Amino acid sequence: MGCEDPAGEGQRGWEEAPARAEEEPCRLMLSTPSSILQDREIEEVRHPPSAPSKAPVPQLGPQLPPRLTQQPWHLLYSTGRDGFSLQTLYRSGARPDSPALLLIRDTEAQAFGAFSASAIRSSSGFYGTGETFLFSFCPELKVFRWTGKNDFFVKGDVNLLMVGGGSGRFGLWLDGDLHHGGSQPCETFDNETLSHREEFCIQDLEMWGLA
């Protein structure tokens, strides 16, 4: 699917980032710089009044639940710092009350990921809420929200982490060594393939959470 727009303007589960209320901007405040996303992808870049007006670029911050904005997000896990291991990711994110923001960059420089209102952990079944969503930058942000068709939000074990599913297809999956993953259109989010290919190799991965 690549970065082509989905067929039909009313495709369920996908939406462009809504216009932000200027008087109270929703921000994604990271405690340290991300190696995957640039500032312009996280929050609005403010231009001087004298600068030429530019079309708004969708940012990730306004897509989060309002209660989670204006709070600092901390880097719980990164492959660059902690190595490539799904079990280490689970241990690093073992904070039950903290939501999780998963950022991925593959070896083709495509950035994408998932938001979970629940901590990402090993589990025997699917868990999570309808606030869970997938997103991709290709090159601008697209967000794929819950369709209501099923509740296959997040499931993880030592060998596989899955976000979204249905009919044997997963919106996002990562293997146990965090070197390989995949993305397919799934019923949970009616998403496009997040990467340029249905299977990809991971270059960098970060998981962020609230302290």
VOBA-1610 file (N, C-alpha, C; in pm, whole numbers, padded with zeros to 5 digits, always signed):
BEGIN
Met+00081-00121+00000Met+00000+00000+00000Met+00084+00126+00000Gly+00202+00117+00062Gly+00289+00235+00064Gly+00221+00352+00129Cys+00230+00467+00066Cys+00176+00589+00124Cys+00057+00642+00046Glu-00007+00559-00032Glu-00122+00606-00107Glu-00237+00634-00012Asp-00318+00733-00043Asp-00435+00763+00038Asp-00534+00649+00027Pro-00605+00616+00136Pro-00704+00509+00130Pro-00817+00548+00037Ala-00878+00447-00024Ala-00988+00474-00118Ala-01109+00525-00042Gly-01163+00635-00087Gly-01283+00689-00025Gly-01250+00779+00091Glu-01315+00891+00101Glu-01287+00986+00207Glu-01339+00939+00341Gly-01436+00848+00341Gly-01497+00809+00466Gly-01447+00678+00520Gln-01332+00632+00481Gln-01282+00504+00529Gln-01272+00506+00680Arg-01337+00408+00743Arg-01344+00404+00887Arg-01208+00367+00945Gly-01173+00427+01055Gly-01050+00391+01123Gly-00933+00480+01089Trp-00943+00562+00984Trp-00831+00649+00948Trp-00877+00793+00955Glu-00790+00877+01005Glu-00824+01019+01008Glu-00697+01100+01004Glu-00706+01216+00941Glu-00596+01309+00948Glu-00599+01378+01083Ala-00485+01431+01123Ala-00480+01501+01251Ala-00573+01620+01247Pro-00660+01636+01349Pro-00751+01750+01350Pro-00679+01880+01374Ala-00744+01990+01336Ala-00685+02121+01362Ala-00671+02143+01511Arg-00565+02203+01552Arg-00536+02223+01692Arg-00588+02358+01739Ala-00647+02360+01857Ala-00693+02486+01914Ala-00572+02569+01954Glu-00560+02687+01893Glu-00440+02766+01913Glu-00424+02811+02058Glu-00538+02833+02127Glu-00526+02886+02262Glu-00479+02782+02362Glu-00494+02653+02331Glu-00452+02549+02425Glu-00396+02430+02345Pro-00274+02443+02295Pro-00218+02338+02211Pro-00191+02210+02290Cys-00216+02097+02225Cys-00184+01967+02284Cys-00042+01931+02244Arg+00041+01906+02341Arg+00182+01882+02313Arg+00224+01744+02360Leu+00318+01686+02288Leu+00385+01565+02331Leu+00523+01607+02380Met+00539+01613+02511Met+00664+01661+02569Met+00753+01543+02605Leu+00862+01527+02533Leu+00959+01421+02559Leu+01069+01473+02649Ser+01105+01395+02750Ser+01207+01440+02846Ser+01345+01448+02783Thr+01368+01368+02679Thr+01494+01370+02604Thr+01459+01361+02455Pro+01548+01405+02366Pro+01519+01397+02223Pro+01500+01253+02175Ser+01410+01234+02081Ser+01390+01103+02020Ser+01487+01087+01904Ser+01537+00967+01887Ser+01625+00939+01772Ser+01544+00901+01649Ile+01411+00891+01664Ile+01326+00847+01555Ile+01242+00961+01497Leu+01178+01039+01584Leu+01093+01148+01538Leu+01160+01282+01558Gln+01138+01372+01463Gln+01189+01507+01474Gln+01085+01594+01545Asp+01131+01711+01593Asp+01041+01801+01666Asp+00918+01836+01585Arg+00935+01858+01454Arg+00821+01902+01371Arg+00716+01792+01360Glu+00752+01666+01386Glu+00655+01558+01380Glu+00583+01538+01514Ile+00642+01596+01619Ile+00588+01579+01753Ile+00495+01692+01791Glu+00537+01815+01765Glu+00453+01930+01800Glu+00471+02039+01697Glu+00382+02134+01700Glu+00381+02241+01601Glu+00503+02330+01614Val+00566+02357+01502Val+00677+02451+01499Val+00620+02591+01484Arg+00648+02676+01579Arg+00592+02811+01576Arg+00681+02904+01493His+00620+02966+01394His+00692+03057+01307His+00665+03201+01351Pro+00759+03290+01332Pro+00735+03430+01365Pro+00617+03485+01285Pro+00544+03583+01340Pro+00429+03638+01268Pro+00463+03689+01129Ser+00588+03734+01111Ser+00627+03788+00982Ser+00659+03680+00879Ala+00670+03555+00925Ala+00706+03448+00833Ala+00587+03412+00744Pro+00613+03368+00620Pro+00503+03327+00531Pro+00423+03214+00593Ser+00291+03219+00576Ser+00207+03113+00632Ser+00231+02984+00557Lys+00226+02873+00631Lys+00247+02743+00571Lys+00131+02652+00607Ala+00106+02554+00523Ala-00001+02459+00552Ala+00035+02382+00679Pro-00063+02358+00766Pro-00033+02287+00890Pro+00012+02145+00864Val+00110+02101+00940Val+00160+01964+00929Val+00106+01885+01048Pro+00038+01771+01025Pro-00016+01695+01137Pro+00094+01650+01232Gln+00068+01660+01362Gln+00164+01618+01463Gln+00105+01509+01550Leu+00192+01436+01618Leu+00149+01322+01698Leu+00086+01366+01830Gly+00136+01474+01890Gly+00089+01517+02021Gly-00062+01529+02032Pro-00130+01600+01940Pro-00275+01617+01951Pro-00355+01489+01936Gln-00293+01379+01894Gln-00365+01254+01877Gln-00380+01177+02008Leu-00300+01212+02108Leu-00307+01142+02237Leu-00431+01185+02314Pro-00481+01100+02404Pro-00593+01141+02489Pro-00558+01270+02563Pro-00651+01366+02571Pro-00621+01496+02631Pro-00562+01488+02771Arg-00601+01388+02849Arg-00550+01378+02986Arg-00400+01350+02992Leu-00343+01306+02879Leu-00201+01269+02877Leu-00113+01377+02818Thr-00173+01484+02770Thr-00092+01593+02716Thr-00041+01681+02828Gln+00059+01758+02798Gln+00123+01850+02895Gln+00192+01773+03007Gln+00217+01644+02988Gln+00293+01565+03086Gln+00421+01516+03018Pro+00533+01515+03092Pro+00658+01471+03030Pro+00662+01319+03011Trp+00697+01278+02889Trp+00714+01137+02858Trp+00862+01101+02870His+00890+00985+02929His+01027+00943+02953His+01060+00820+02868Leu+01184+00815+02824Leu+01229+00702+02742Leu+01251+00581+02833Leu+01164+00482+02821Leu+01174+00361+02903Leu+01266+00257+02841Tyr+01267+00255+02708Tyr+01346+00153+02638Tyr+01385+00204+02501Ser+01506+00174+02461Ser+01549+00201+02323Ser+01649+00095+02282Thr+01642+00054+02156Thr+01736-00047+02108Thr+01879+00006+02108Gly+01896+00135+02085Gly+02029+00193+02084Gly+02096+00190+02221Arg+02016+00203+02326Arg+02070+00205+02462Arg+02064+00070+02531Asp+01955-00007+02505Asp+01929-00128+02583Asp+01944-00257+02505Gly+01975-00247+02377Gly+01989-00368+02297Gly+01856-00413+02237Phe+01861-00515+02152Phe+01743-00565+02083Phe+01688-00687+02156Ser+01583-00667+02234Ser+01525-00777+02310Ser+01383-00741+02352Leu+01286-00822+02313Leu+01148-00798+02352Leu+01129-00817+02502Gln+01199-00913+02561Gln+01187-00935+02704Gln+01239-00814+02782Thr+01347-00753+02735Thr+01398-00632+02800Thr+01298-00518+02787Leu+01232-00509+02672Leu+01128-00408+02653Leu+01017-00427+02756Tyr+00972-00551+02775Tyr+00867-00577+02875Tyr+00912-00534+03014Arg+01034-00571+03051Arg+01083-00536+03185Arg+01094-00385+03200Ser+01138-00317+03097Ser+01156-00172+03104Ser+01023-00099+03115Gly+00918-00159+03062Gly+00788-00094+03062Gly+00694-00144+03169Ala+00748-00213+03269Ala+00665-00273+03373Ala+00613-00169+03472Arg+00533-00077+03422Arg+00470+00026+03505Arg+00321+00022+03475Pro+00243-00051+03556Pro+00103-00081+03522Pro+00016+00039+03489Asp+00042+00152+03555Asp-00044+00268+03534Asp+00000+00358+03420Ser+00110+00322+03355Ser+00163+00410+03251Ser+00120+00365+03112Pro+00067+00455+03032Pro+00046+00424+02890Pro+00180+00409+02820Ala+00178+00364+02698Ala+00302+00340+02625Ala+00292+00396+02484Leu+00399+00458+02440Leu+00411+00507+02304Leu+00528+00435+02239Leu+00499+00357+02137Leu+00600+00277+02069Leu+00636+00344+01937Leu+00764+00378+01920Leu+00813+00442+01798Leu+00911+00348+01730Ile+00896+00334+01598Ile+00979+00242+01521Ile+01029+00311+01396Arg+01154+00286+01361Arg+01207+00326+01231Arg+01268+00202+01168Asp+01227+00171+01045Asp+01280+00052+00980Asp+01404+00087+00897Thr+01460-00013+00834Thr+01584+00008+00760Thr+01562+00084+00629Glu+01436+00113+00594Glu+01406+00198+00478Glu+01370+00339+00523Ala+01400+00371+00650Ala+01380+00504+00708Ala+01234+00542+00723Gln+01144+00445+00723Gln+01002+00471+00748Gln+00976+00473+00898Ala+00905+00575+00947Ala+00873+00588+01089Ala+00726+00558+01112Phe+00697+00480+01214Phe+00559+00442+01246Phe+00555+00388+01388Gly+00438+00349+01435Gly+00432+00298+01571Gly+00291+00278+01621Ala+00278+00274+01755Ala+00150+00248+01819Ala+00143+00319+01952Phe+00020+00355+01990Phe-00006+00408+02124Phe-00097+00309+02196Ser-00061+00279+02321Ser-00143+00193+02406Ser-00169+00265+02536Ala-00296+00271+02577Ala-00331+00334+02704Ala-00288+00248+02822Ser-00253+00122+02795Ser-00203+00031+02898Ser-00055+00003+02875Ala+00015-00031+02982Ala+00156-00067+02970Ala+00171-00188+02878Ile+00274-00187+02795Ile+00302-00301+02708Ile+00371-00409+02791Arg+00313-00527+02792Arg+00362-00634+02878Arg+00336-00770+02814Ser+00396-00872+02871Ser+00368-01008+02828Ser+00230-01048+02881Ser+00152-01119+02799Ser+00015-01150+02839Ser-00030-01281+02775Ser-00132-01342+02836Ser-00188-01465+02780Ser-00297-01438+02677Gly-00348-01316+02674Gly-00451-01279+02579Gly-00442-01132+02544Phe-00532-01086+02461Phe-00533-00946+02421Phe-00582-00858+02536Tyr-00528-00739+02546Tyr-00568-00643+02647Tyr-00565-00504+02584Gly-00612-00405+02660Gly-00608-00268+02611Gly-00748-00208+02599Thr-00753-00086+02549Thr-00879-00013+02535Thr-00892+00046+02395Gly-01008+00103+02369Gly-01034+00164+02239Gly-00954+00289+02213Glu-00877+00337+02312Glu-00788+00450+02289Glu-00663+00410+02211Thr-00636+00280+02203Thr-00520+00230+02129Thr-00531+00271+01982Phe-00418+00311+01924Phe-00419+00343+01780Phe-00283+00315+01718Leu-00282+00299+01588Leu-00160+00286+01510Leu-00139+00414+01432Phe-00014+00441+01394Phe+00015+00560+01315Phe+00136+00536+01227Ser+00147+00618+01124Ser+00259+00609+01031Ser+00289+00746+00974Phe+00416+00775+00954Phe+00459+00898+00888Phe+00505+00861+00747Cys+00431+00909+00645Cys+00467+00867+00509Cys+00443+00977+00404Pro+00509+01093+00411Pro+00597+01134+00522Pro+00523+01207+00633Glu+00393+01241+00610Glu+00317+01309+00714Glu+00230+01209+00788Leu+00184+01250+00905Leu+00116+01160+00997Leu-00020+01113+00946Lys-00041+00982+00956Lys-00172+00921+00941Lys-00199+00839+01067Val-00322+00849+01119Val-00360+00781+01242Val-00473+00683+01211Phe-00463+00563+01267Phe-00563+00458+01244Phe-00621+00419+01379Arg-00746+00456+01400Arg-00810+00437+01530Arg-00900+00313+01530Trp-00945+00279+01649Trp-01027+00161+01670Trp-01156+00169+01589Thr-01189+00060+01520Thr-01311+00054+01440Thr-01430+00002+01518Gly-01405-00067+01629Gly-01512-00131+01703Gly-01545-00272+01654Lys-01475-00320+01552Lys-01504-00452+01496Lys-01459-00566+01587Asn-01356-00546+01665Asn-01310-00644+01764Asn-01229-00570+01870Asp-01183-00642+01970Asp-01103-00580+02076Asp-00964-00642+02084Phe-00906-00671+01968Phe-00771-00727+01962Phe-00669-00613+01964Phe-00653-00552+02080Phe-00569-00433+02089Phe-00419-00469+02099Val-00378-00530+02208Val-00236-00562+02228Val-00224-00701+02290Lys-00128-00777+02245Lys-00096-00908+02302Lys+00052-00934+02285Gly+00117-00984+02389Gly+00260-01009+02379Gly+00303-01133+02454Asp+00400-01204+02400Asp+00467-01312+02472Asp+00616-01300+02443Val+00694-01398+02483Val+00839-01385+02469Val+00883-01385+02323Asn+00798-01434+02234Asn+00838-01447+02094Asn+00773-01346+02001Leu+00666-01278+02046Leu+00591-01195+01954Leu+00512-01090+02029Leu+00512-00967+01977Leu+00426-00859+02024Leu+00334-00819+01910Met+00203-00814+01938Met+00104-00785+01833Met+00016-00668+01876Val-00014-00581+01782Val-00107-00470+01805Val-00209-00472+01692Gly-00335-00500+01725Gly-00440-00508+01624Gly-00440-00642+01554Gly-00558-00693+01524Gly-00564-00822+01458Gly-00701-00850+01399Gly-00717-00977+01358Gly-00840-01022+01296Gly-00814-01100+01171Ser-00874-01219+01160Ser-00861-01305+01041Ser-00715-01338+01011Gly-00636-01355+01116Gly-00496-01394+01099Gly-00403-01285+01051Arg-00448-01160+01054Arg-00365-01048+01011Arg-00346-00953+01129Phe-00225-00898+01141Phe-00192-00809+01252Phe-00155-00671+01201Gly-00211-00568+01266Gly-00179-00432+01227Gly-00031-00402+01243Leu+00028-00457+01350Leu+00172-00441+01375Leu+00217-00560+01458Trp+00325-00622+01418Trp+00384-00727+01500Trp+00536-00715+01500Leu+00596-00755+01610Leu+00741-00751+01628Leu+00785-00885+01684Asp+00899-00936+01635Asp+00945-01065+01684Asp+01026-01051+01813Gly+01065-01164+01871Gly+01126-01165+02003Gly+01261-01097+02012Asp+01335-01091+01901Asp+01466-01025+01907Asp+01460-00881+01857Leu+01339-00836+01821Leu+01316-00698+01776Leu+01401-00659+01655His+01435-00757+01573His+01505-00728+01449His+01407-00724+01331His+01298-00798+01343His+01203-00808+01232His+01062-00779+01281Gly+00980-00733+01190Gly+00840-00706+01221Gly+00758-00706+01094Gly+00630-00676+01111Gly+00542-00672+00996Gly+00418-00589+01024Ser+00347-00555+00920Ser+00225-00477+00931Ser+00132-00513+00815Gln+00006-00540+00850Gln-00096-00570+00750Gln-00224-00496+00785Pro-00309-00468+00688Pro-00440-00414+00722Pro-00513-00512+00813Cys-00574-00462+00921Cys-00642-00551+01015Cys-00777-00492+01053Glu-00865-00576+01105Glu-01002-00536+01137Glu-01007-00439+01254Thr-00913-00449+01346Thr-00918-00364+01465Thr-00909-00216+01430Phe-00824-00183+01332Phe-00799-00043+01300Phe-00827-00005+01154Asp-00859-00102+01068Asp-00872-00074+00925Asp-00754+00008+00874Asn-00637-00030+00916Asn-00515+00046+00885Asn-00457+00008+00750Glu-00379+00098+00698Glu-00292+00066+00585Glu-00169-00006+00641Thr-00090-00064+00552Thr+00039-00117+00592Thr+00125+00000+00640Leu+00177-00009+00761Leu+00248+00104+00820Leu+00382+00130+00755Ser+00452+00023+00718Ser+00580+00034+00651Ser+00558+00027+00499His+00665+00045+00423His+00653+00033+00278His+00633-00113+00237Arg+00671-00206+00323Arg+00655-00349+00296Arg+00580-00414+00411Glu+00513-00526+00385Glu+00440-00594+00490Glu+00534-00656+00594Glu+00657-00685+00556Glu+00757-00730+00653Glu+00877-00637+00643Phe+00933-00601+00757Phe+01040-00502+00760Phe+01147-00541+00861Cys+01261-00477+00849Cys+01370-00493+00946Cys+01378-00365+01028Ile+01397-00380+01158Ile+01396-00267+01249Ile+01536-00207+01261Gln+01544-00077+01244Gln+01669-00007+01266Gln+01676+00052+01408Asp+01570+00120+01448Asp+01562+00177+01583Asp+01422+00156+01638Leu+01414+00137+01769Leu+01284+00124+01836Leu+01293+00192+01971Glu+01191+00269+02005Glu+01183+00336+02135Glu+01047+00312+02196Met+01044+00296+02329Met+00918+00293+02402Met+00921+00402+02509Trp+00818+00487+02505Trp+00807+00599+02596Trp+00691+00578+02690Gly+00704+00629+02814Gly+00596+00619+02911Gly+00599+00737+03006Leu+00495+00747+03088Leu+00486+00853+03188Leu+00550+00803+03318Ala+00619+00894+03386Ala+00684+00855+03512Ala+00579+00825+03618
//
